[in-house]
Amino acid sequence: MKFYSIIVCLIASIVFGQFQEIKPPKNIKSLQVFNPQTNDNTPIIKLGSSEYLLFLFDDINAGYKRYNYSIEHRNADWSESNIFQSEFLTGMNNDYARTYKNSFNTYQKYTNYQIQFPNNAMNVKLSGNYVLKVYLDNDSNPVFTQRFAVYQPIADVGVMVSRYNNPTIKELNQRLQIQVASGTQNLTEVPDGAKLFLMKNNNWNEGLFVDRPTFSRPNQLTYNDTNIVFAGGSEYNWFDNKNLEVPSLTTEQTFRKDSVYNTVLRVDIPKYNLPYDDYPDIDGNFYIRNNRYGNEYAANSEADYSWVYFALDAFEDQNGLYEPYVVGAFNKWEINEDSKLHKDDNGLWVTELFLKQGYYNYQYVVKNTKTGQIDPSYVSGSFWQTENQYQALFYYRPWGQRYDILMGYGSGNSRQ
């Protein structure tokens, strides 16, 4: 593996080694953070504005349950900030999912829940990282957790993405340059107070910290190091099963068996040795939709579920060195047994996932069984032309503060 790839992996393990996210149980499906302001899964909103996030999920053990939730403030590295609730919160830090609806006219019965944050009962006073904990009995035993962030626009964050060309590490071909400027805050007041986190396509797991600026002034920090690079990757694969009666372009067949829908996708092939294929994607996101209804929000309770069959041909596992997985925002890019592909009798690498109707992006990644490193470019390649959205989160701990605040947020697109 390339040296810088190993460095990125180590940095990521340091970033998130402080926080163990709670994965949802088998009965919780279609877990989504939806941002109406950006119409995608960007988990970031501005403090003191009208912006909000929607946390949505289904319980396929249908029937109402009182799902409660609370939030926790976290530092930049997701370690506990250990500040009092009264310091970061207005209202009570305990409410329940007030919006819910049982599925209607579906074979798979479920109850859809929605949590809007902030809301009339709960809001935050501080910027920073936050964890939403959803639980049934007590918050020390959460059903699942979700990460999100709230920023306060004290600093402007500019992000520029450009092509990076290094023949020794061809996978890392998109370079980021960031400039942070503030008219009110001395950014060098605390030399080690600044932390910059860079994230690709709203994926917390594909990001890195940059601790030191290349150039610094009291009101401006410039991050211009040539090592701030990412693998461009390839455009995401996609499938559309909004209509479960008719196959879409990437669907081989769709059928219903034992009162359950099945969607068989066309077989995918590795593309690392092919030219760049330019087709639009939604950066790994997914949308719950149903063609039978004009109101997209009705799909939250009126879209059905289907077994979706993924298949990858001509995959080289190098005698067991590499294990393939299928990931995307729909499963939070999780590397687990559910997303793992297995070789069948026909030589195809396959898996099936129980997913709600909609439009999905997905990609194949591999795990090195010796090092544990994840490589998203092994199957589909990495191209500098690939369209990606990058987010820059600038954290700062002013003099005398006990916690990190999210002082600025910016984003940049590789096509702009």
RAVEN-V411328 format. One record per residue. N is the residue number from 1. PSI is psi in whole degrees, -180 to 180 (none if undefined). Layout:
n=N psi=PSI
n=N psi=PSI
//
This chain:
n=1 psi=148
n=2 psi=148
n=3 psi=-47
n=4 psi=-33
n=5 psi=-39
n=6 psi=-41
n=7 psi=-45
n=8 psi=-41
n=9 psi=-43
n=10 psi=-42
n=11 psi=-44
n=12 psi=-38
n=13 psi=-32
n=14 psi=-42
n=15 psi=-48
n=16 psi=5
n=17 psi=-17
n=18 psi=-17
n=19 psi=126
n=20 psi=107
n=21 psi=141
n=22 psi=120
n=23 psi=144
n=24 psi=152
n=25 psi=175
n=26 psi=-27
n=27 psi=-10
n=28 psi=121
n=29 psi=164
n=30 psi=43
n=31 psi=125
n=32 psi=138
n=33 psi=113
n=34 psi=129
n=35 psi=104
n=36 psi=-24
n=37 psi=-35
n=38 psi=-7
n=39 psi=37
n=40 psi=-160
n=41 psi=29
n=42 psi=115
n=43 psi=39
n=44 psi=131
n=45 psi=166
n=46 psi=137
n=47 psi=137
n=48 psi=14
n=49 psi=-176
n=50 psi=3
n=51 psi=149
n=52 psi=166
n=53 psi=150
n=54 psi=123
n=55 psi=117
n=56 psi=145
n=57 psi=158
n=58 psi=145
n=59 psi=111
n=60 psi=-4
n=61 psi=79
n=62 psi=150
n=63 psi=139
n=64 psi=135
n=65 psi=147
n=66 psi=91
n=67 psi=115
n=68 psi=164
n=69 psi=155
n=70 psi=170
n=71 psi=156
n=72 psi=140
n=73 psi=139
n=74 psi=158
n=75 psi=180
n=76 psi=-36
n=77 psi=12
n=78 psi=13
n=79 psi=159
n=80 psi=133
n=81 psi=-19
n=82 psi=39
n=83 psi=161
n=84 psi=149
n=85 psi=-38
n=86 psi=-19
n=87 psi=-30
n=88 psi=-7
n=89 psi=144
n=90 psi=137
n=91 psi=-175
n=92 psi=140
n=93 psi=53
n=94 psi=112
n=95 psi=180
n=96 psi=161
n=97 psi=101
n=98 psi=-21
n=99 psi=119
n=100 psi=157
n=101 psi=133
n=102 psi=148
n=103 psi=150
n=104 psi=128
n=105 psi=40
n=106 psi=152
n=107 psi=-43
n=108 psi=117
n=109 psi=141
n=110 psi=169
n=111 psi=126
n=112 psi=133
n=113 psi=147
n=114 psi=136
n=115 psi=122
n=116 psi=133
n=117 psi=133
n=118 psi=170
n=119 psi=-175
n=120 psi=-24
n=121 psi=-18
n=122 psi=133
n=123 psi=169
n=124 psi=153
n=125 psi=-17
n=126 psi=149
n=127 psi=166
n=128 psi=-171
n=129 psi=145
n=130 psi=153
n=131 psi=125
n=132 psi=125
n=133 psi=122
n=134 psi=131
n=135 psi=165
n=136 psi=-47
n=137 psi=-58
n=138 psi=155
n=139 psi=-6
n=140 psi=-7
n=141 psi=67
n=142 psi=149
n=143 psi=-41
n=144 psi=167
n=145 psi=156
n=146 psi=138
n=147 psi=144
n=148 psi=173
n=149 psi=150
n=150 psi=124
n=151 psi=151
n=152 psi=119
n=153 psi=65
n=154 psi=-31
n=155 psi=144
n=156 psi=134
n=157 psi=115
n=158 psi=135
n=159 psi=126
n=160 psi=131
n=161 psi=132
n=162 psi=169
n=163 psi=140
n=164 psi=128
n=165 psi=109
n=166 psi=109
n=167 psi=-18
n=168 psi=-23
n=169 psi=76
n=170 psi=-26
n=171 psi=-33
n=172 psi=94
n=173 psi=11
n=174 psi=122
n=175 psi=141
n=176 psi=138
n=177 psi=129
n=178 psi=139
n=179 psi=129
n=180 psi=127
n=181 psi=143
n=182 psi=138
n=183 psi=-7
n=184 psi=-24
n=185 psi=130
n=186 psi=109
n=187 psi=-8
n=188 psi=9
n=189 psi=-42
n=190 psi=107
n=191 psi=-37
n=192 psi=15
n=193 psi=-19
n=194 psi=136
n=195 psi=129
n=196 psi=124
n=197 psi=131
n=198 psi=133
n=199 psi=144
n=200 psi=124
n=201 psi=41
n=202 psi=22
n=203 psi=105
n=204 psi=-28
n=205 psi=-10
n=206 psi=76
n=207 psi=173
n=208 psi=153
n=209 psi=142
n=210 psi=109
n=211 psi=-28
n=212 psi=128
n=213 psi=156
n=214 psi=-41
n=215 psi=147
n=216 psi=141
n=217 psi=165
n=218 psi=-34
n=219 psi=11
n=220 psi=132
n=221 psi=135
n=222 psi=126
n=223 psi=101
n=224 psi=21
n=225 psi=141
n=226 psi=-8
n=227 psi=-2
n=228 psi=81
n=229 psi=152
n=230 psi=158
n=231 psi=124
n=232 psi=-31
n=233 psi=-157
n=234 psi=168
n=235 psi=144
n=236 psi=148
n=237 psi=165
n=238 psi=158
n=239 psi=155
n=240 psi=111
n=241 psi=37
n=242 psi=-33
n=243 psi=110
n=244 psi=-1
n=245 psi=-23
n=246 psi=130
n=247 psi=146
n=248 psi=-173
n=249 psi=-34
n=250 psi=10
n=251 psi=128
n=252 psi=-46
n=253 psi=159
n=254 psi=139
n=255 psi=167
n=256 psi=131
n=257 psi=129
n=258 psi=42
n=259 psi=28
n=260 psi=134
n=261 psi=150
n=262 psi=135
n=263 psi=113
n=264 psi=114
n=265 psi=155
n=266 psi=149
n=267 psi=131
n=268 psi=158
n=269 psi=155
n=270 psi=145
n=271 psi=10
n=272 psi=-26
n=273 psi=13
n=274 psi=160
n=275 psi=160
n=276 psi=133
n=277 psi=110
n=278 psi=103
n=279 psi=148
n=280 psi=142
n=281 psi=-177
n=282 psi=34
n=283 psi=40
n=284 psi=2
n=285 psi=177
n=286 psi=152
n=287 psi=131
n=288 psi=118
n=289 psi=159
n=290 psi=122
n=291 psi=-18
n=292 psi=-7
n=293 psi=138
n=294 psi=-30
n=295 psi=113
n=296 psi=-30
n=297 psi=-21
n=298 psi=-23
n=299 psi=-21
n=300 psi=-32
n=301 psi=-5
n=302 psi=-2
n=303 psi=144
n=304 psi=175
n=305 psi=155
n=306 psi=145
n=307 psi=123
n=308 psi=125
n=309 psi=118
n=310 psi=144
n=311 psi=135
n=312 psi=126
n=313 psi=158
n=314 psi=32
n=315 psi=133
n=316 psi=109
n=317 psi=1
n=318 psi=52
n=319 psi=43
n=320 psi=4
n=321 psi=-34
n=322 psi=134
n=323 psi=130
n=324 psi=146
n=325 psi=153
n=326 psi=127
n=327 psi=166
n=328 psi=-176
n=329 psi=-26
n=330 psi=-28
n=331 psi=22
n=332 psi=32
n=333 psi=33
n=334 psi=135
n=335 psi=100
n=336 psi=-177
n=337 psi=-33
n=338 psi=-37
n=339 psi=-2
n=340 psi=139
n=341 psi=146
n=342 psi=148
n=343 psi=128
n=344 psi=-175
n=345 psi=-21
n=346 psi=3
n=347 psi=5
n=348 psi=148
n=349 psi=119
n=350 psi=158
n=351 psi=165
n=352 psi=141
n=353 psi=143
n=354 psi=103
n=355 psi=151
n=356 psi=152
n=357 psi=143
n=358 psi=-158
n=359 psi=124
n=360 psi=141
n=361 psi=146
n=362 psi=162
n=363 psi=160
n=364 psi=130
n=365 psi=164
n=366 psi=152
n=367 psi=128
n=368 psi=118
n=369 psi=-16
n=370 psi=-43
n=371 psi=-20
n=372 psi=1
n=373 psi=143
n=374 psi=130
n=375 psi=110
n=376 psi=-2
n=377 psi=-7
n=378 psi=-39
n=379 psi=-48
n=380 psi=-3
n=381 psi=178
n=382 psi=124
n=383 psi=137
n=384 psi=-21
n=385 psi=-13
n=386 psi=136
n=387 psi=123
n=388 psi=150
n=389 psi=125
n=390 psi=141
n=391 psi=139
n=392 psi=121
n=393 psi=119
n=394 psi=114
n=395 psi=149
n=396 psi=143
n=397 psi=97
n=398 psi=165
n=399 psi=127
n=400 psi=-9
n=401 psi=153
n=402 psi=3
n=403 psi=163
n=404 psi=140
n=405 psi=150
n=406 psi=98
n=407 psi=-17
n=408 psi=154
n=409 psi=137
n=410 psi=164
n=411 psi=157
n=412 psi=149
n=413 psi=141
n=414 psi=-13
n=415 psi=-2
n=416 psi=none
//
